[in-house]
Amino acid sequence: LTVSYHQLYYEPTSFLCGTMRRVTAVATVVFTAQTNLALSFCNHVLPFRSMKSLDGSFETSSTISMTSDRRTFFGSAAVGLCFFPFQSDTAVAASVPSITLEEFETILKDSAKSVQIVEFSGPRSEQAIARLVDGTVFEISGLVDSATDPRSPLKLVATCRSYKVPTKFLLLENAVSSTPKKKKVYMNARVQEAAQKEKEKRERMAQDEAERLAELYRREGEEGPLL
């Protein structure tokens, strides 16, 4: 910028305004060029560059696609594994022959001794499996979880008990068997010693009672012929 002494001394305001206009124009041109360069860089370079992941490593676009595919595969596999046990249980249940509740009651009336046991399973004991003495297994269908319906599992249990057929609740027995049993724990040596003495005392009392009865029977035997 060429500045004369006359402009700087006599016309400072006009000089400053012109200078500011020139600086603003130059800055606008530079900013526009930088913006265009940045946009071109984003459009052409970034899609082919690697992206930084959360753990600090770099992943390319192909790696990101492979990661997405792996997540989809593992998600589908997890869903399939979740449903696999239910499908296998359904297949096993379908392989067991089924009879109605009325037919099973007829079997009880005709030959109740041929039924070995009736096992109840399910969250509400709505599934019943009957096992015969000869090894035959079949499912009793038509059970309804109700307090008043005659087809309820409790009604079937009462019918089995009336014919002296044993019943078994698998879910309840599994819960009871998994519960730890209460054990007598001695807190110190004195309590343990007192319990041992009580045990020995009961044994002595039982032995004394047996000896007393033996002596009583002996005396009665000796006095018998005299009478």
JOKADA-V396167 format. One line per field, one symbol per residue. phi: phi as a letter, one per 40 degrees, with the letter a starting at -180 (. if undefined). psi: psi as a letter, one per 30 degrees, with the letter a starting at -180 (. if undefined). burial: b if it has 9 or more other ideal C-beta (glycine too) atoms within 8 Angstrom, else e. Layout:
# JOKADA-V396167
phi->???
psi->???
burial->???
This chain:
# JOKADA-V396167
phi->.cbcccccccbccccccccccccccccccccccccccccccccbbccbccbccccgcbbccccccccccccccccccccccccccccccccccccccbbcccccccccccacccccabbbagcbfcbbbbbcccgcbacccgcbcacbcccccccccccccccgbcbabcccccccccccccbcbccaccccccccccccccccccccccccccccccccccccccc
psi->kkkleeeeefieeeeeeeeeeeeeeeeeeeeeeeeeeeeeeeefeeffllkkaegflkkleeeeeeeeeeeeeeeeeeeeeefeeeeeeeeeeffklklleeeeeeeeeeifffjelkkkllfghfkkkkklegfkklkjlgkkjlffkfgleeeeeeeeefghkklkjeeeeeeeefkkkkkkkkeaeeeeeeeeeeeeeeeeeeeeeeeeeeeeeeeeeefefe.
burial->eeeeeebbeeeeeebeeebeebeeeeeeeeeeeeeeeeeebeeeeeeeeebeeeeeeebeeebbeebeeeeeeeeeeeeeeeeeeeeeeeeebeebeebbbeebbebbeeebebbebbbbbeeebbbbbbbbeeeeebbbeebeeeeeeebbbebbbebbbebebebbbbbebeeeeeeeeeeeeeeeeebbeebeeeeeeeeeeeeeeeeeeeeeeeeeeeeeeee
